[in-house]
Every structure is written in C-alpha cells, then in structure tokens.
C-alpha cells in the first residue's frame, strides 16, 4: 500500500471512528449533563436516543445521496454538519438545545457514514490492498464503541462533559482539510432522487427505532410503541414496493439477490444486537457493583479494543488462505463463547477473574468476524450501488443495536439477572453462525457480483 493510500485510509478510518464513538462517548458524561442542564431522567435518555433516531433513520438516504452527488462530497458535507452540531452541543445551556444538537449530529453522521465505506471501494482496488483497508475500517468500527467509553471517561473526569462534544471539532476540521487532497472522488451517478423511497425508508426506519427505544423504556405493551411498530411496518412495506418499481431506487433490491450477501447483512445486524449488551450492561456493572470511576470503567474495556485491533492485523493474511465465510464463522464462535462465559456473572464477580477473559474473547471474535462480512457485502457491488450498499450495511448495524438493546433490556427486566441477558445475546450470535455456515458462497469463495460491477478509475 502506497503512502498516499495509507493517508487516505487514515482519513476514512478517523471519520468512521468519530461517528461510531459518538454513540457511546456521551454515556459516561450523562450524569454531568443532567446536573448542569437540569435533565429529567426520561429526558436524559434522549441525549442518546436523538442521535440513534436521526442516524438510523437517515442512513439509506445518506447512502444514495453519496451515489448521486459523489461520496467525497457527501462525506465533507456530513462531517461539516456533524462538526458544527458538536460545537453547538458543547455550548448547550438547555436540554432542548443539546438534544437538537444531537439530532443534527445524527443527520451529519448519516450523510458521512455510508460515504466512508463506499470511498474504500472507490479508492482501493479489489484484492489484497482493499482487504487490508477493510480490516482497518471494520476494526475501527468494532472498537469505536469501547474507545468512546474510554474517551468519555477521560474527558469527563479530567475536563468537563462538554468536551465529549468539543472533541469532535478539531477532528472534523482536520478531516475537512485533508480529504480533498488525499481522498479521490467517485464518479457521480446520473439521475434523480427516489423521493418516495427516501420518504418511506426515512420515516419507516425512524418509526421502528423509536418504537424499539420506547418499548425498551416503557414496556412492549406501550401504546405509542405499538403504534410506532404498526407505522413502521406499513411504511417499510410501502418502501419495498416502491423499490421494486423505482427506476433508480434508494436501496436496489438486487443487493440482496446473492444469498451470501443477504446472509452477511443479517450477520451485520445480529452481531451488534448481541454486543450492545456488553457495553450497556457491563458499563453499569463495573461502576455500580465494582465501584469503578468513569475513567476506570472506560479503561476496563481497553483489552477488548486491543484484541480487535490485534486480530485486524492478522485478518488480511488469513482471508487469503481461509474463505471469508469460514473466517466469519470462527469469529462468531469466539463471540458466543465469550458471551456464555460472561453469563456466569454475579454481584461477587471480580474484573480479572470474571470479566477480563470474556471481553478479550469478544474482541478477538468481533475482530475476526466483521471484516469478512464487510468484504462479502462490498466486493462485486457496482460502483453506482456502492453508497446504497454501505448505507444498508450501517443501517443494519444501527438497527441491530436498537433491536438488541430493546430485547435485552426487556429480558433483564423480566428476569432480574444480568447473566440471562448474555445468554440471550449468545443465542443471537449462534443464529448468525448458523446462517453464515448454511448460506455458503459459491465454490470460488467470492460473492456473486451485482450486474455491471466495474472498477472505474477514480478522479483525483
């Protein structure tokens, strides 16, 4: 990989990291936000939920926007919106001000996020170079949540909760400065926006995520949650009908024509659904039961991050010898084993004896599973569909986190045992494993190409 490509990869990876860690960096800062701004307990949850709603609801639209206007342009506009929103959020003086800033952050993230992965397919030729780039990209995405907890703990303990917002500003400015110089623009796809698809997908995804958030907080019999689910089903059904008929759909259904690619998308939903239990429940456990400070709680997840990045260095070499689906399945086995191990947790569990080993296994497994799944999804996709494919991938991850959190909170409320939630999480990983080994790719070991997949030159 040339020096220029390394810089290109660094820019894309840092952008992805900034967007991913912002879903968790505020978690540890929530008490400080509540004390300074006067949040109610219910209102405080919207500091996280507002970002999830905007990000998850707009991802498909953001992906297609990059296809039509250019992925680099979409990334730059998304980062600009995200940076300005972060600056505004850092100066917030009321709960409403901060929540609106988080919505704007989510909107910027939904525009920039799909462009990051699409720019890898556009700037890195398919083969070993792209495989190495995907390894770095997916490891950053997988470790981003844990890095967010660590960064949130450091900033909250050492400075102020406001710096979990301000920290994005210099990062965003550096991305805006170096992206035009080192990241090649992808060809714009002629055409117009699929307005009906954009409307039904955006509001359908938003209704679904809102219903899951509300059900997790208030129960599955809550009327507004049920109404949101009904609305989501109707809108998403209309979305699928629209996409079948649209000349230039916001989510081309041909992306799911290859069974192995569809299975990889499902794996990309189920793994985050399971991993959300680690961040949500273990973060609370180490602080409430073990007495860890916010900084110590963040440091507790450092071994997971190190494991993910360690495996990412080996994965590009291994996928050349082991078929991607086998590599992904092996990673899922490690994740399931880590979940089963940690399901034995109880109030007397110590960090070294009962938590350290499982989270290392989780890191090794996630590092080994996500890159092959990403490779299966993006390889062979036509350039005009790269943004849509990337948007769908990240939409599945976001949806998986929302579904997983809602389901696991319900399980915990019903059983009162944190260990049971990890058993259910292990079940989700086992389901992903079964799908992966059942829906095997063709003998060549590569996913079927979407028609007209080409590797055009990238203008600089």
KOLZADREN-668699 format. One record per residue: x, y, z of N, C-alpha, C in turn. Coordinates in steps of 0.05 Angstrom, whole numbers, plus 5000, padded with zeros to 4 digits. Example, Ala and Ser with C-alpha at 12.3 -4.5 7.8 and 13.67 -1.06 7.14 Angstrom:
REM residues 2
526448865156524649105156526449345156 525749555142527349795143525850015157 
//
This chain:
REM residues 460
501749765000500050005000501850255000 501250434982502950674979502450865003 504251065006503951255028501351415024 500751485000498251644995495851485003 495751224997493451055004493351025034 495651015048495550995077494251245089 494951485078493751735088490751735082 490051645058487251625050485651445070 486851215076485551035095485351155123 487451295131487351425158485151625160 484751785139482551985139479851845141 479451645124476851505124476351365151 478451235162478151095187477651285210 478951515211478451715232475651825230 474651865206471851955202469951755214 470351495207468651285217468751265247 471151295258471551275287470051505301 470251745290468851975302465851925303 464751815282461851765281460951545300 462551325301461851095318462051155347 464351275355464751315384462751515396 461551685378459651875389457151755399 456651495393454351365404454751275433 457351265442457851175469459451385485 460851565472462551755487460851925507 458351965500456652135518455551975541 455651705540454351535560455451595588 458051605591459251655617458951955625 458452125606458152415612455252485620 453352295618450552355623450052475651 451252375673450752505699451552795700 453852865687454653145687452753315670 451753205648449753355632447253405648 446353205662443953225678444253445700 446553445713446953635735447153925724 448453965702448854235691446354345677 444954175663442754275646440054225657 439854065678437254015691435453825676 436653615665435153405651433453245671 431053165663429552965678430752695670 430252475686431252215678430252125650 427752175644426752105617428052275596 428252525601429452705581432352635576 433852545596436652485593437052265573 435252065572435551845553435551945524 434352175519434252275492436852395482 438752435500441452515491442652295473 442052045480442951825464440951755442 438351755449436351665431436051855407 436452115411436152305389438252255367 440652185376442852115357442151865342 441151655357440551405344438251435324 436251585331433951625313434751755287 436251985289437052125265438951965248 440951845261442951685247441651445233 440151285248438951045237436851105216 435251325220433151375202434051485175 436351615174437251755150439451605135 440251375145442651245133442151165103 439851055097439450965069439351215051 438051425060438051675044440851785041 442451775063445251865061446851705042 446451445041447951275023447451344994 444851384987444151444960444951724952 444951904971445852174965448752174956 450452014969453251984960453451874933 451751674926451851564899451351774877 449451954882448652144862450352394862 451152494886452652744887455652704889 456552454894459352404898459852344928 461352124933461752034961463552224977 465552334964467352514978465752764986 464152864968462553104974460553044997 459352804996457552725017458952715044 461452595044462952585069463552855079 464453035062465153305071462753455082 460553445069458153575079457253455105 457353185107456553055131458353125155 460953125150462853205171462453495179 461853665160461353945166458953985185 456753845178454353855195454953745222 456353515223456953385248458753565266 460653705254462553865269461154115280 459554245264458054485273456154405296 454754175292452954085313454354015339 456753905337458353845361459154095375 459954295360460754555372458354675386 456054675373453554785385452854625410 453054365409452354205432454154255456 456654315451458554375473457854625488 456454805474455655065487452755055497 451554825497448654805504448254905533 445955045536445155145562442455045571 441154895553438554775560438454495549 436754325561436454055550435654045521 433754225513432754235486435054295466 436754485474439054565457440854325452 441454175473443253945470441953725453 439453675457438053465442437953535412 437353785406437353875378440153845365 442153895381444953865371445453575365 444453395382444853105377443353015352 441053125347439553055323441153135298 442253375300443953475277446453305274 447653225296449953035294449152785280 446852675287445952425274445452455245 444352685237443852745209446552765193 448452905205451052915192452452645190 452152485212453352225211452052045190 449452065186448051905166448951975138 449752225134450752305107453652215103 455252245124458152185121458651885124 457151745141457751465147457751285123 455651275106455751095083457951165063 458751425062460851505044463551395052 464051335078466651235086467250965073 465350785076465850515065465850525035 464050685023463950704994466550814983 467751004997470351114988472550914989 472350715007474350505007474150334982 471650264974471350104949472150274925 471950534926472750704904475650774902 477050784925479850874925481850634927 480850404935482650174939481849954920 483649864902482949654883482349394897 480449244886479648994897482048794898 482348664920484648484924485948534951 488448464954489748484980489748764992 490048974974490149244984487449324997 485249254983482649314994482049145019 483048905019482548735042483848855067 486348955064487649075087486249335095 485249485076483749725082481149665097 479749455088477349375101477849275130 480149145134480849045160481149275180 482549485171482849715188480149855193 478649885172476050025174474149875193 473849615190471949465207472949445236 475649435240476649425267476149685281 476349905267475750165279472750185286 471050085268468250085273467449915297 468749675299468149495320469149595347 471449725347472549825372471650095379 470250235361469450505366467850555391 465950365396464250395420465950385446 467850195447469550165470471350415473 472450505450474150745451472550985461 469950995453468251215462467951215492 467650975504467350965533469951065547 472250985536474751075547475151375544 474651475520474851765516472951915533 470451815535468551955552469351965581 470551745591471451745618473751945623 475651945604477952135607477052425606 475352495587474552775584472752865607 470952685616469152755638470652785664 472452605669474052605694476052845695 477352895673479553085672478753365665 476653395649475853665640472953725646 471153655628468353705631466753545611 464253495617462553345599462353485572 462753755572462453905547464553825526 466753715535468953635517468353375502 466353225510465552995494464253095468 463353345468462353475444464553625429 465953795444468053955432470253795419 470853555429473053405418472653345388 470153345378469653285350470453515332 470653755343471153995326473953985313 476153955328478753945314478953705296 477753485303477853245286476453305260 474053425262472453485238473953685220 475253885232476754075216479053945201 480453765214482753625201481753455178 479453315182478353155161477553335137 476353555142475553745121478053855106 480253885120482653995108484053795090 484253545099485853345084484353175065 481653155068480152985050480353065021 480053325013480253394985483053334973 485153324990487853284980488452994976 487352814993488252534993486052334986 483552414987481352224981480252274954 480452084936479352124909476352114909 475152294893472252294889471352064872 469051964877467951744860466151874839 465851734816464051844795461251884805 460052104798457252144806455451984787 453251884798451451724782449151904772 448751924746446652104736443952004745 442152194748439452114756438252304777 436052224788434752394808434152214832 433452354854432952214879430352054877 430251824889427851664893426351784917 424751984912423452134934421551954950 420051794936418251614951419751414968 421951314957423551124973424951274996 425851514992427151675013425151725036 422651795029420651865049419951615065 419251395051418351155066420651025081 423151025071425350905086426051075110 426151335107426951505129424951495152 422451535146420451535167419851245177 420151045160419750775168421950685188 424450745181426650675200426450845226 425751095223425451265247423251155265 421051085254418850975270419650715283 421050545269421950285280423850325303 425950505299427850555321426450685345 424650865339423150995361421550795377 420150615363418550415376420250235394 422650155384424449985400425450135424 426150395421427150545444424950575465 422550635456420350675475419550415488 419550195473418849935485420849855506 423449915500425549845520425149995546 424250245543423950415567421350375582 419150335567416450325579415050065576 416149865563414849605560413649565532 413349315525412449245498409449285495 408049345516405149395514404549695513 406549865512406150155510404750215483 402650385485401050435461402650585439 404150785448405650935428407850755415 409050575430410950385418409650205398 407250105405405849925387404950075362 404050325366403350495343405650545325 408050595337410450635321411150385305 410850155317411349905302409449865279 406949925283404949895261405650085239 406250335246407050535226409550445211 411550335226414050255213413550025194 411849835201411249605183409949705157 408049895160406749995137408550145119 410250325130412050485114414250315101 415350125116417449955105416349765083 413849675087412649515065412249685040 411249935044411050115021413750165009 415850185025418550225015419450004997 418949755005419749524988418249524962 415649594963414049604938415149824920 415850054932416950274917419550204904 421250064919423949994908423749794886 421749634886421449434864420749574837 419449804840418449944816420250184807 421850284826423350534820425550474800 425850674781428050644761430750674774 430950844794433550884809432950874839 432550634849431750604877433850704897 432950794920434750874941436250634953 434950404952436250154961435649934940 437449904920436949704900436649424912 434449294907433949034918435848824907 437148884884439048694873441448654892 441848834911443948794931443448544947 440948464949440348224966439847984949 440448004922439947774905441747534911 444247594918446147384925445647294954 444947034958444246944986446547005006 449046974997451247015016451547305024 450847495006450947775013448647835033 446347725027444047765045444647655073 446047415074446747295099448747475114 450647595099452547775112451248015124 449248125110447648355121446348265147 445248025148443947935172445947905195 448347795188450447785208451248055219 451248255201451948525210449748645227 447348535228445348625246445448475272 445848215271445748045295448148085314 450548125303452848165320452748425337 452048655325451648895342449348855362 447248705354445048665372445948515397 447948335393448948185416450948355432 452748495417454848645431453848885447 451448985440450449215456450149145485 449748895491449448805519452048855535 454348815521456848845534457249135543 456749315524457249605531455149705550 452649635546450449755562450449645591 450549375593450349255620452949245635 455149185621457749165635458749445644 458149655629458849925637457549985664 455049915667453649965692454649785714 455249535707456149335727458749425740 460749495724463349555735463249815752 461349995746461150235762459450195787 457150055785455350025807456249795826 457249575815457949345832460849345840 462649425821465549415827466549685836 464949895834465750155844467750295826 467850235801469750365782468850655777 470850835775470251105767469751105737 468651335726468251345697470751285681 473051385689475551335675476251045677 476050925701476750645704474850465688 472250545686470350395671471150395641 472050625631473050635604475450465599 477350475619479850315616479250015618 477049945631476349655634475749535607 475049695587474449585560476849605541 479049705551481449735534482349465523 482349245539483248985528481548905504 478948965504477248895481478149045456 478749305459479749465437482349355426 484249295444486849185436486448925421 484648755431484248495418483148535389 481248715386480148765360482348865340 483949055349485949155331488148945326 488748785346490748575342489848375321 487448285322486348105302486248235274 485648495273485448625248488048625232 490348605247492948585233493348315220 492148105231492447835221490347765200 488047885201485747805184486447825155 487648045144488148055116489847815105 491647715122493247485114491647225114 489847205134488446965138486246925117 484847145108482747115089483747035062 486347065057487446955033487846655033 487746545057488046255060485546115068 483846265082481346155093479046305080 477046175070474846305057473446495077 472546735067471446935086469246825103 467446655093465246555109466246385132 468346225127469546065149470846245170 472146455161473446645179471346785196 469146865184467047005199465746805219 465346555211464146365228465946305253 468546295248470446255270470346475290 470146725280469946955298467346945314 465146855301462646835316462746635338 464246415334464546215355465846335379 467946505375469346635397467446835412 465846985396464047165409461947015426 460846805415458846645430460146535455 462646435453464046325477464446545498 465146785489465447005508462847075522 460647075507458047135518457246925539 457646665532456946455550458646475576 461146535573462946555596461946785615 461447015603460647245619457847215630 456247025620453546985630453546885659 455946795668456146695696456546925716 456447175706457047405723454947425746 455847515769454047565792455347785808 453947885829455048115845457848065857 458547805860461247745871463447715850 462747755825464747715804466747945804 469347875803471448075801472148125772 473448355767474148425739476148235727 478248175741480348005730479347715727 477847615746477047335746474647275729 472847475725470447415711469747585687 471247805682470447985660472748015640 475248025649477448075631477647855609 477547605617477747385597475547395577 472947415585470847425565470947665546 471747905555471748125536474048105517 476247965525478447915506477347725484 475947525492474747335472472847495453 471247665465469347825448470947995428 473048115437474648275419475948115397 477047885404478247715383476147625363 473747555373471647455355470547675337 470047905349468948125332470948215311 473548225319475548295300475748095277 475247845283475347635263472947615245 470547695256468047645241467247885223 467648125232466448355218467848415191 470448385189471748455164470948265141 470847995146469947825124467047875116 465347945135462548015129462448265111 464048465119464148715103465248655075 467248485073468348425047466348275030 464748105041462747965026460648155016 460048365031457948555023458948745001 461448845003462249054984463548954959 464848714961466248614937464148534916 464648624891462848564869460448754866 460248944884458049144881458749344860 456849414843457349614822457849884835 459550044822460250304834457750474838 455750454821453450624825451750534849 452350304859450850204883452550194908 455050294907456750264930455750424954 454750664949453650824971451250694984 449450594967447050454977447850204993 449750054983450649814997451849885024 453450095025454650185050452550295069 450650445059448450545076446850325088 446250115072444749895082446249745103 448949715099450549575119450449725146 450849985145450850135170448050155182 445950155165443250155175442649895190 443749665180443349415193444749405220 447149525221448549545247447049715267 446049945258444550125275441949995285 440549865266438049725273438649495292 440849355287441549135305442049225333 443449455336443949565363441349635377 439549765362436949845373435249605381 435049405363433449165369434749025393 437348985392438648845414438248975441 438549245441438249385467435349355477 433449385460430649355468430049075479 430948875464430348595472431848525498 434348605500435948525524435048675549 434248925546433149075569430648935579 428948845560426448705567427148445582 429048295572429848045585430848105613 432548315616433548375642431348455662 429348615651427148695668425448455677 425148265659423548025666424947835685 427547805683428947605698430447725722 431347975719432848105740435748005742 436647845722439347735722440847835698 443147965703444748055680445847825664 446347595678447447365664445547255643 442947275648440947175629441047345603 441547605606441747765582444047675564 446247595576448447505560447947225547 446247065560445446815547443846865522 441947055524440347125501442147245479 444047415487445947535468447547315454 448347105469449746885457448046745437 445446725442443546605423443446755397 443547015398443547175374446047125357 448347085371450847025356450646745344 449546555358449246285348447546295323 445346455323443646475299445246585276 446946785281448646895259450446685249 451646515267453446305259451946095241 449546015249448045815234447445925206 446646175204446046295177448546305160 450846375172453346405158454246145146 454145925162455145665152453145525134 450645605136448545485119448545605092 448645865090448646015065451446055055 452645845044455445855036455645975008 457846125003458346234977458946014957 459146104932459845914911462645804915 463345604900465945464904468345654902 468045874887470346054885470946204910 468946204929469346344954468746634953 467746734931467147014929464147054924 463247274933460347334930459747404901 457347334893456547394866456547694861 457547764838457648054832454848154824 454248394832451848534823452248594793 450248564777450648614748452048884743 453748874723455249114714457149224735 458049054753460049144772462649204758 463649444762466049524748467849674767 470349694760472349834776473250084760 471750294759472650524743474950664757 476350824741478450984752477251204769 478751284790477651484808479051754802 477451954795478752214790479852334816 482152464813483452584837482952874838 
//
